[in-house]
């Protein structure tokens, strides 16, 4: 038995299990396991494409009552800046153009910097934006309580930092947020959204929602619908509550019926889908920057993504892969754009997109 923070010890544990019959390691060592793992070879990096994920943080200290992460991943641990920079330079040297920094609570990042001080996520993003070859930066997943001034400033100042933030809220009801131990209110969340929008007008948001949390009333659910209506999301993920053994919420007795969960989820998803559709349709007729990633399924088409992760297809040769090019959006098919390259076809750094935020 081995925990996710110790999988770099697998060879040693397998050897011990062979000798002793079993091996158990479920602690959460502070050592950076990534330093023990073999680095991907250049051919492997290039084969994965022009976008890459880099883990900068693991674990969570928030202890939301529905979540197993603090028990399975341990406390928040951040990788040193120097090791992250080494990884990013290696990726950039092998054709990676877009990075997504990931962690269970990524904006709680507080890694040791080269100056001996603890760096927040915003400062790390600023440093990575200066690495040659890296044209786009993203991060996920965030907690509203850990949005600080440095992160807001990064969205204001860094053209490479994409104006699309995944910021889970889970519920719009203060009563349910307290039962979830989210440690913020719906108004706290709204104020965080307002800070982002004040820093960058074209910023858009996605989020996570849970319906049917134990004790959720119709009034609580209506508060969630009201929050979604007020914020206006470009996308969102919504789920029916499912008890996780060992979490405090699993012992809560006041449950919501499966039929009521189904009905609430349908209502919420209908609202979210309408917002996403309006957000996407607002781009038709405009010109947006697209980072082209790979050939599409249709012969002759190349697909890339906008700043807001919307797929965009154009008829072009594969030599545009890896470039950020302006595309005029002509139409929308489900969740994907169809468009044409805007001449002259020259690569350029990411610019502010004219797409408005969701209604």
N, C-alpha and C positions, 0 to 999 in steps of 0.2 A: 504494500500500500504506500502510495507516494502522493503528496500534495502538489498543486500546480507550481508552487514556488521552489520546488526541489527536483524538477524533472531533469535538470542537468546532472543529477546524481544517479540517474538510472543505471548506467553501466556498473557502478559500484554496488548499487542495491541489488541488481540482478545476480551479481557474483555472490553477494552475501546470502541471497535467497537460495542459490544453488548449494551453498555450503551449510546453511543453517535451517533451510526449509521455508523461511519467510524473512521478509525485511519490511520494516515500517519506518516511514519518515514523514510526519505530518506537521512538523514545525514550520515556522515562517522565518527563515534565515534572513538577516539583514543584508548579506552579501548580494551583489548584483549578479544574478544568474546569467545575464546576457554576456558577461565577460568570459564565461566558461564555454559558451556554445560556439561551434564553428561558424565562421563568417561565410555568407553565401558567395559562391564564385561569380566572377563577372558574367559568364554565360548565363548563369541562373538568374541573375538580376535582370539582364536584358530580356530574357525570355518572359519575365513577368509583366513587362510593359513599362509604360512611362509614368505610372502612378504607383506609389508604394506607401505602406503603413510602417510607422516607427513607434514602438512602445516607449513611452517616456515615464510612465507612472503605473503603479499597480496597487491594488487594495483600496479599501474605503473605511473611513472612520465614522461615517454618518449613522449607521445602524438603523436604517429605515425598517419598520417592523415587518414589511413584506419580503425583505431581500436577504439572500443567503451570502452575498459577496463578502461582507466582513468576516464571516465564519469560514469561508472557503479560500479567500484570497489574503486575509489578514489585514493588518493596518496599512495605511497609505505609505508607500515607499516610492521615492523619486530617483531616477537614474542621474548620475553626474552629467553636467553639461558637456564635458569633454568627450565622454563616450558617445553621447547622442550626436555630437558634431562629427565624430569619426564615422559613425554609421551613415550620416546624411551625405558627407563628402564622398563616401564610397558609392552610394546610390547615384549621386549626381554625376560622378565620373563615368557611370555606366548607363547614362541616358535617362535617368528618372527626372521628370520635370515637375511632378506634383507630389507633395507629401501630406499625409494625414497623421498627425500626432495622436496617439491613442493611449487611453488609460481608463480604469474603472471610474475614476473621478479626475479627469485629466487637468481640469483647471485648479486642482489642489496641488499641482506640481510645485515642488520647492527643492530642486536639485542643487547640489553644490556647484558653484560657478568657478571659473578659473581665477577669480579674484578672491577666493576664499569665502565669499558670501553666498547666502541662499538666493537663488534666482526664481522669481515667479514665472508663470507660463508666458506672460506678455513679454518679459525680457528675453526668454528663450526664443520666442517667435521672431523678435527683432533681430537676434543674432543669426538665426537660420536664414532669414530673408536675405542676408548678405552673401550667402554661399553661391558662387557662380553656377548657373544651370538650373537652380530651383526657381521656378516661375510662379508656383501656386502653393499656398500653405492652408491647411485645414486642421481641425482638432475635434476630438469626440471621445468620451461623452462628458458633459459638464453638469455641475450642480449649481443652482442659483446662488447659494450662500458663498461660493468661492469665486464669484466674479469680482475682481478687484480693479483698481484704477489702471494698473499696468496692462491688463487685458483690454479694457476699454480704449486706452491710448493706442494699443497695437492695431485695433480695428480702425481707428481714426487715421493712423499715420502710415500703415504698411499697405501698399498697393498689392503686394503678393498675397496678403491674407484675405481669403475669400469672404464676401459679405453674406455668409450663410452659416447660422449657428444652430446646433442641436442643443436645446435647453429643456430637458424634461421637467415637467411640473406635476404630473400624475393626477391631480384633481384641482378643481377651482373652489372647493369648499374648505374654509378654514378649519371646520370641525374634523373633516376627514384628513386634511393635511396634518393636524395635530395627532390624530390616531395613527397615522403613518410615520410619525416622528420625523417629518421632513424638516422641521426647525425653521420654517418660513411660512408666511401667510400668502394668500393670493395677491394682496396688495404689494407685499415685498417683491413678488415675482414680476408684477406689472412695472414696478419701479426699475427693476433690472432691465427689462425690455426697453423702457424709456431711455435708460442710459446708453444702451447700444444704439438706439435710433438717433439720439442726439449726436453721437460720434460719427455715424455714417448713415446717411438718409436712405440709401438703397439696400440696407441690410434686411435679410429675411430670416425666418425662423422655422424650425421643425421642433417637435416635442414628443413626449410619451405620455399616455394616459391609461389609467386603470379604472375600469368601471366595475361596480359590484363589490368594492372593498367592504369588509364586514361593517355593518351599521350604516352604510350609505343609504340615505333616504332619497325620495324624489326631489326634495328641495336641495339636497347636496348635489345631486346630478345636474339639476338646472343651473347651479352655480358653475359647474364645469362647462356647460354649454355657453353660459354667459361669458366666461373667460375666453373660450375659443373664439366666440364672436368678436369680442373686443380686441384681442391680439391680432387675429388674422394670420393663419399659418400657410406657408408654402407647401408643407407636407407634415404629416404626423403619424405616429404609430399608436394604435389603441388596442387594448387587450381586456379580456375578462379576467377578474381576479382569480388566481389559482394559488391555493395554500402551499407554502414551502415548508416541509417538516423542519422543526427546530427553530422556526422564526416566531416572534411574539404574536404576529397576526394569525398564525395557524391555530392558536388557542382561543381566539376571539369567538364568542358564541353567537353574536347577532349577525347571522349570515343573510345574504341576499339570494333569492331563488334563482336557479339557472334560467328560468323563463324571463325573469326581470332583467338579468344580466344581458341576455340575448337582445332584448328589446332596447335597452339603453345603448348597447354597443352599436346597434344598427342606426339609432338616432345620431349618435356621436359621429360615426363614420360617414353618414350622409352629409353632415355639416362640414367635416374635414374635407371630404371629396369635392364639395362645392367650392370651398376656398382654394384648394389646389388647382381645380379646373380654371377658376377665374385668374389665378396667379399665372398659370401657363398661357392662357389665351391672351393675357395682356402683353405678351412678348411678340405676338404675331404682327408683322409689319415693321418691327424694329430690327436694329443690327446689334448683335451681341458678340462678345469674344468667346471662342470655343477652343478648348484644348483637345486636339484630335488624338485618339487613342489606338484605333485598330480598324481593320476592314469590317464592315457591317455584314449581315447575313445576305443582303441583296447585292448581287454582283455590281461592282462599280461604285458602291457607296462606301464612304468612310464615316465612322461615328466618333464623336467626341462629346464633351460635356461642357455646359455653361458654368458660370460661377456658382450657380444654384443647383448643380448636379443634374440638370435636365439633359437627357440624351439629345443630341442634334446630329442629323444625318445630312450629308451632302454628296453629290456626285463629284468625285475627284480621284486623283491618283494617290497611291499609298505614300508618296514622298512627303505628304503634309503631316504624317503621323509624328507627333512630338512637337508640332508647332501650335502656337496660339494665333488664330486667324479670325478676322471679322466675318460673321455670317448674317445674312439677312434672313429672318425667319418668315417663311411663307405659309406654313400650315402646321397643324398639330394632329398627330394620330395617337390616340390614347394619351400616353405620357411622354411621347417623343416628338421632337421638332423635325420638320423637313425644311431645308433652306438652301441657299446658294452662297458660295464664297463671294465676298465683296472684293472687287479689284481696286488697287493692285494687290496681288497675292504676296504679301510680305509678312514674315513673322513679326510679332510685336509683343511687348510686355502687356500683362493684363491691365485693362482699363476699367473704370467704373461702368457697370452695366446700366442701361436705361430702363431695365425692368423695374416696375414699381413694386412695393411690398404688397402682400396680400390684403384683400378687403376684409 
